[in-house]
Amino acid sequence: SASYNENTKYFIAGSFRDGTRVADINPYLWSDLFLANRENVLQELAAFSQQLERWREALTAADAQLLQEMMREAAIKRKDLY
C-alpha cells in the first residue's frame, strides 16, 4: 500500500501478518501459477475490482446501511467456509 510507512509495524497484529504472508512467496513458482491460471485470475481480479468499487461508492455516499449489508454478506460467506 502506498500508505505504508516504517511505523506501521507497531500497529499491526497477527491477522495482518497472516493476511500478507503471500508477499513472502517464491516469485518464480507463483508467476508460473498465475500465468497458467491467467483467465481465472483475471476474472477474479475483475470481480474483486467490482467489490472494491461497491465499497468506495458506499463510503463516498456515507451509506451506513449498505456498508452493514456488505459486512453481513461477508460474514455469511466466511461462516460458509468453516
DSSP file (Angstrom, degrees, kcal/mol; ACC not computed):
  #  RESIDUE AA STRUCTURE BP1 BP2  ACC     N-H-->O    O-->H-N    N-H-->O    O-->H-N    TCO  KAPPA ALPHA  PHI   PSI    X-CA   Y-CA   Z-CA
    1    1 A S    >         0   0    0      0, 0.0     3,-1.5     0, 0.0     0, 0.0   0.000 360.0 360.0 360.0 142.0    0.0    0.0    0.0
    2    2 A A  T 3   +     0   0    0      1,-0.3     0, 0.0     3,-0.0     0, 0.0   0.735 360.0  62.3 -64.9 -21.8    1.2    3.5   -0.8
    3    3 A S  T 3  S+     0   0    0      2,-0.0    -1,-0.3     0, 0.0     2,-0.1   0.507  78.4 116.2 -84.5  -3.3    0.2    4.5    2.8
    4    4 A Y    <   +     0   0    0     -3,-1.5     2,-0.3     2,-0.0     0, 0.0  -0.375  37.7 169.5 -65.5 140.2    2.7    2.1    4.4
    5    5 A N    >   -     0   0    0     -2,-0.1     3,-2.0     1,-0.0     4,-0.4  -0.933  49.9 -94.9-143.3 171.0    5.4    3.6    6.4
    6    6 A E  G >  S+     0   0    0     -2,-0.3     3,-0.5     1,-0.3     4,-0.1   0.712 119.8  59.5 -63.4 -21.0    8.0    2.2    8.8
    7    7 A N  G >  S+     0   0    0      1,-0.2     3,-1.8     2,-0.1    -1,-0.3   0.598  80.8  87.1 -81.6 -10.6    5.9    2.8   11.9
    8    8 A T  G X  S+     0   0    0     -3,-2.0     3,-2.4     1,-0.3    -1,-0.2   0.871  75.9  67.8 -55.0 -38.5    3.1    0.6   10.5
    9    9 A K  G X  S+     0   0    0     -3,-0.5     3,-0.5    -4,-0.4    -1,-0.3   0.700  92.7  60.2 -59.3 -19.1    4.7   -2.5   12.1
   10   10 A Y  G <  S+     0   0    0     -3,-1.8    -1,-0.3     1,-0.2    -2,-0.2   0.554 107.5  44.6 -83.8  -7.5    4.0   -1.1   15.6
   11   11 A F  G <  S+     0   0    0     -3,-2.4     2,-0.3    -4,-0.3    -1,-0.2   0.151  93.1  92.9-124.6  18.5    0.2   -1.1   14.9
   12   12 A I    <   -     0   0    0     -3,-0.5     2,-0.2    -4,-0.2    -3,-0.0  -0.799  53.4-154.0-115.0 158.1   -0.5   -4.4   13.3
   13   13 A A    >>  -     0   0    0     -2,-0.3     4,-1.5     1,-0.0     3,-0.9  -0.550  41.0 -80.6-118.8-175.7   -1.5   -7.8   14.7
   14   14 A G  H 3> S+     0   0    0      1,-0.3     4,-2.8     2,-0.2     5,-0.2   0.813 122.2  61.9 -59.1 -34.4   -1.1  -11.4   13.8
   15   15 A S  H 3> S+     0   0    0      1,-0.2     4,-2.4     2,-0.2    -1,-0.3   0.859 102.6  51.8 -64.6 -32.9   -4.0  -11.3   11.3
   16   16 A F  H <> S+     0   0    0     -3,-0.9     4,-1.2     2,-0.2    -1,-0.2   0.923 110.0  49.0 -66.0 -43.7   -2.2   -8.7    9.3
   17   17 A R  H  < S+     0   0    0     -4,-1.5     3,-0.5     1,-0.2     4,-0.4   0.932 113.7  46.3 -59.6 -46.6    0.9  -11.0    9.2
   18   18 A D  H >< S+     0   0    0     -4,-2.8     3,-0.7     1,-0.2     4,-0.2   0.884 112.3  50.7 -64.0 -38.9   -1.3  -13.9    8.2
   19   19 A G  H 3< S+     0   0    0     -4,-2.4    -1,-0.2     1,-0.2    -2,-0.2   0.674 115.2  42.3 -74.0 -16.9   -3.1  -11.9    5.5
   20   20 A T  T >< S+     0   0    0     -4,-1.2     3,-1.8    -3,-0.5     4,-0.3   0.322  79.1 103.5-110.9   7.2    0.1  -10.6    4.0
   21   21 A R  G X   +     0   0    0     -3,-0.7     3,-1.8    -4,-0.4    -1,-0.1   0.759  68.5  72.7 -64.0 -22.3    2.2  -13.8    4.0
   22   22 A V  G >  S+     0   0    0      1,-0.3     3,-0.5    -4,-0.2    -1,-0.3   0.792  84.6  67.9 -61.0 -26.5    1.6  -14.2    0.3
   23   23 A A  G <  S+     0   0    0     -3,-1.8     2,-0.5     1,-0.3    -1,-0.3   0.726  93.3  60.2 -65.6 -19.7    4.0  -11.3   -0.2
   24   24 A D  G <  S+     0   0    0     -3,-1.8    -1,-0.3    -4,-0.3     2,-0.2  -0.446  86.4 122.1-105.1  58.0    6.8  -13.6    1.0
   25   25 A I  S <  S-     0   0    0     -2,-0.5     3,-0.1    -3,-0.5    -3,-0.0  -0.629  76.5 -86.1-116.1 171.5    6.4  -16.3   -1.7
   26   26 A N     >  -     0   0    0     -2,-0.2     4,-2.5     1,-0.2     5,-0.3  -0.700  38.2-160.1 -76.0 106.8    8.5  -17.9   -4.3
   27   27 A P  H  > S+     0   0    0      0, 0.0     4,-1.9     0, 0.0     5,-0.2   0.802  86.8  53.0 -64.9 -29.0    8.1  -15.4   -7.2
   28   28 A Y  H  > S+     0   0    0      2,-0.2     4,-1.6     1,-0.2     5,-0.1   0.938 112.6  42.9 -71.5 -46.6    9.1  -17.9   -9.9
   29   29 A L  H  > S+     0   0    0      1,-0.2     4,-2.3     2,-0.2    -1,-0.2   0.944 117.7  45.6 -62.2 -49.3    6.7  -20.6   -8.8
   30   30 A W  H  X S+     0   0    0     -4,-2.5     4,-3.0     1,-0.2     5,-0.2   0.833 108.1  54.8 -71.7 -31.8    3.8  -18.1   -8.3
   31   31 A S  H  X S+     0   0    0     -4,-1.9     4,-2.2    -5,-0.3    -1,-0.2   0.907 110.6  48.3 -65.9 -37.3    4.3  -16.2  -11.6
   32   32 A D  H  X S+     0   0    0     -4,-1.6     4,-2.5     2,-0.2    -2,-0.2   0.917 112.8  48.0 -63.9 -43.1    4.1  -19.6  -13.3
   33   33 A L  H  X S+     0   0    0     -4,-2.3     4,-1.6     2,-0.2    -2,-0.2   0.923 111.8  49.2 -64.3 -44.2    0.9  -20.5  -11.4
   34   34 A F  H  < S+     0   0    0     -4,-3.0     7,-0.3     1,-0.2    -1,-0.2   0.924 114.2  45.6 -60.6 -44.0   -0.7  -17.1  -12.1
   35   35 A L  H >< S+     0   0    0     -4,-2.2     3,-1.3     1,-0.2    -1,-0.2   0.879 110.0  53.5 -68.8 -37.0    0.1  -17.4  -15.8
   36   36 A A  H 3< S+     0   0    0     -4,-2.5    -1,-0.2     1,-0.3    -2,-0.2   0.803 120.0  34.8 -65.8 -28.0   -1.1  -21.0  -16.0
   37   37 A N  T 3X S+     0   0    0     -4,-1.6     4,-2.7    -5,-0.2     3,-0.3  -0.054  81.6 135.7-112.4  29.7   -4.4  -19.8  -14.5
   38   38 A R  H <>  +     0   0    0     -3,-1.3     4,-2.8     1,-0.2     5,-0.2   0.853  68.4  48.7 -50.5 -49.5   -4.4  -16.4  -16.2
   39   39 A E  H  > S+     0   0    0      1,-0.2     4,-2.1     2,-0.2    -1,-0.2   0.918 114.5  45.3 -62.2 -44.4   -8.0  -16.4  -17.3
   40   40 A N  H  > S+     0   0    0     -3,-0.3     4,-2.4     2,-0.2    -1,-0.2   0.911 113.6  49.7 -64.9 -42.5   -9.3  -17.4  -13.9
   41   41 A V  H  X S+     0   0    0     -4,-2.7     4,-2.5    -7,-0.3    -2,-0.2   0.918 110.6  50.2 -63.6 -42.8   -7.1  -14.9  -12.1
   42   42 A L  H  X S+     0   0    0     -4,-2.8     4,-2.0    -5,-0.3    -1,-0.2   0.892 110.3  50.4 -62.7 -39.4   -8.2  -12.1  -14.5
   43   43 A Q  H  X S+     0   0    0     -4,-2.1     4,-2.2    -5,-0.2    -2,-0.2   0.917 111.7  47.5 -63.8 -43.0  -11.9  -13.0  -13.8
   44   44 A E  H  X S+     0   0    0     -4,-2.4     4,-2.6     1,-0.2    -2,-0.2   0.878 109.8  53.0 -67.6 -36.9  -11.3  -12.9  -10.0
   45   45 A L  H  X S+     0   0    0     -4,-2.5     4,-2.5     2,-0.2    -1,-0.2   0.893 109.1  49.8 -63.1 -39.1   -9.4   -9.6  -10.3
   46   46 A A  H  X S+     0   0    0     -4,-2.0     4,-2.0     2,-0.2    -2,-0.2   0.920 112.3  47.0 -65.2 -43.3  -12.4   -8.1  -12.2
   47   47 A A  H  X S+     0   0    0     -4,-2.2     4,-2.0     2,-0.2    -2,-0.2   0.901 112.4  50.1 -64.6 -40.6  -14.8   -9.4   -9.5
   48   48 A F  H  X S+     0   0    0     -4,-2.6     4,-2.6     1,-0.2    -2,-0.2   0.906 108.6  52.5 -64.3 -41.7  -12.6   -8.0   -6.8
   49   49 A S  H  X S+     0   0    0     -4,-2.5     4,-2.2     1,-0.2    -1,-0.2   0.889 107.5  52.3 -61.0 -39.8  -12.4   -4.6   -8.5
   50   50 A Q  H  X S+     0   0    0     -4,-2.0     4,-2.0     2,-0.2    -1,-0.2   0.908 110.2  48.1 -63.5 -41.3  -16.2   -4.5   -8.7
   51   51 A Q  H  X S+     0   0    0     -4,-2.0     4,-2.2     2,-0.2    -2,-0.2   0.907 109.9  51.7 -67.2 -40.5  -16.4   -5.2   -5.0
   52   52 A L  H  X S+     0   0    0     -4,-2.6     4,-2.5     1,-0.2    -1,-0.2   0.898 109.4  50.8 -61.1 -39.2  -13.8   -2.5   -4.2
   53   53 A E  H  X S+     0   0    0     -4,-2.2     4,-2.7     2,-0.2    -1,-0.2   0.889 107.2  53.8 -65.0 -38.9  -15.9   -0.1   -6.3
   54   54 A R  H  X S+     0   0    0     -4,-2.0     4,-2.1     2,-0.2    -2,-0.2   0.912 110.6  46.6 -60.9 -42.5  -19.0   -1.0   -4.3
   55   55 A W  H  X S+     0   0    0     -4,-2.2     4,-2.6     2,-0.2     5,-0.2   0.915 111.6  51.4 -64.6 -43.6  -17.2   -0.3   -1.1
   56   56 A R  H  X S+     0   0    0     -4,-2.5     4,-2.8     1,-0.2    -2,-0.2   0.921 110.8  48.1 -60.3 -44.4  -15.9    3.0   -2.5
   57   57 A E  H  X S+     0   0    0     -4,-2.7     4,-2.3     2,-0.2    -1,-0.2   0.902 111.4  49.8 -64.1 -41.3  -19.4    4.1   -3.5
   58   58 A A  H  <>S+     0   0    0     -4,-2.1     5,-2.8     2,-0.2     4,-0.3   0.911 114.3  45.0 -64.4 -41.8  -20.8    3.2   -0.2
   59   59 A L  H ><5S+     0   0    0     -4,-2.6     3,-1.0     3,-0.2    -2,-0.2   0.913 111.9  51.6 -68.3 -42.2  -18.2    5.1    1.7
   60   60 A T  H 3<5S+     0   0    0     -4,-2.8    -2,-0.2     1,-0.3    -1,-0.2   0.895 114.6  43.4 -60.2 -40.3  -18.4    8.1   -0.7
   61   61 A A  T 3<5S-     0   0    0     -4,-2.3    -1,-0.3    -5,-0.2    -2,-0.2   0.471 106.8-128.3 -83.4  -1.9  -22.2    8.2   -0.1
   62   62 A A  T < 5 +     0   0    0     -3,-1.0     2,-1.3    -4,-0.3    -3,-0.2   0.897  46.4 169.6  52.1  42.9  -21.7    7.7    3.6
   63   63 A D     >< +     0   0    0     -5,-2.8     4,-2.2     1,-0.2    -1,-0.2  -0.679  14.5 175.0 -91.2  87.2  -24.2    4.8    3.2
   64   64 A A  H  > S+     0   0    0     -2,-1.3     4,-2.6     1,-0.2     5,-0.2   0.862  77.7  57.0 -61.2 -37.5  -24.1    3.0    6.6
   65   65 A Q  H  > S+     0   0    0      1,-0.2     4,-2.2     2,-0.2    -1,-0.2   0.920 108.8  45.0 -62.9 -44.0  -26.9    0.6    5.6
   66   66 A L  H  > S+     0   0    0      2,-0.2     4,-2.6     1,-0.2    -1,-0.2   0.905 112.2  52.1 -67.3 -40.7  -25.0   -0.6    2.5
   67   67 A L  H  X S+     0   0    0     -4,-2.2     4,-2.1     1,-0.2    -2,-0.2   0.925 111.2  47.4 -59.4 -44.5  -21.8   -0.9    4.5
   68   68 A Q  H  X S+     0   0    0     -4,-2.6     4,-2.3     1,-0.2    -1,-0.2   0.891 110.9  52.0 -64.3 -39.5  -23.5   -3.0    7.1
   69   69 A E  H  X S+     0   0    0     -4,-2.2     4,-2.5     2,-0.2    -2,-0.2   0.916 109.8  48.6 -62.9 -43.7  -25.2   -5.1    4.4
   70   70 A M  H  X S+     0   0    0     -4,-2.6     4,-2.2     1,-0.2    -1,-0.2   0.884 111.3  50.0 -65.5 -37.5  -21.8   -5.8    2.7
   71   71 A M  H  X S+     0   0    0     -4,-2.1     4,-2.2     2,-0.2    -1,-0.2   0.886 110.3  50.1 -68.5 -37.5  -20.3   -6.8    6.1
   72   72 A R  H  X S+     0   0    0     -4,-2.3     4,-2.2     2,-0.2    -2,-0.2   0.919 110.4  50.7 -63.8 -42.6  -23.2   -9.2    6.8
   73   73 A E  H  X S+     0   0    0     -4,-2.5     4,-2.2     1,-0.2    -2,-0.2   0.916 110.7  48.8 -59.4 -43.9  -22.7  -10.7    3.4
   74   74 A A  H  X S+     0   0    0     -4,-2.2     4,-2.5     1,-0.2    -1,-0.2   0.893 109.4  52.3 -64.2 -39.9  -19.0  -11.2    4.1
   75   75 A A  H  X S+     0   0    0     -4,-2.2     4,-2.5     2,-0.2    -1,-0.2   0.902 109.3  49.5 -64.1 -40.8  -19.7  -12.8    7.5
   76   76 A I  H  X S+     0   0    0     -4,-2.2     4,-1.9     2,-0.2    -2,-0.2   0.931 111.9  47.9 -63.8 -45.1  -22.1  -15.3    5.9
   77   77 A K  H  X S+     0   0    0     -4,-2.2     4,-0.9     1,-0.2    -2,-0.2   0.897 111.9  50.1 -63.8 -40.0  -19.6  -16.2    3.2
   78   78 A R  H >X S+     0   0    0     -4,-2.5     3,-0.9     1,-0.2     4,-0.8   0.924 109.2  50.8 -64.8 -43.2  -16.8  -16.6    5.8
   79   79 A K  H >< S+     0   0    0     -4,-2.5     3,-0.7     1,-0.3    -1,-0.2   0.852 104.5  58.6 -62.9 -34.1  -19.0  -18.8    8.0
   80   80 A D  H 3< S+     0   0    0     -4,-1.9    -1,-0.3     1,-0.2    -2,-0.2   0.765  98.4  60.6 -65.9 -24.1  -19.8  -21.0    5.0
   81   81 A L  H <<        0   0    0     -4,-0.9    -1,-0.2    -3,-0.9    -2,-0.2   0.798 360.0 360.0 -71.2 -27.7  -16.0  -21.6    4.6
   82   82 A Y    <<        0   0    0     -4,-0.8    -2,-0.2    -3,-0.7    -1,-0.2   0.384 360.0 360.0-114.2 360.0  -15.8  -23.2    8.0
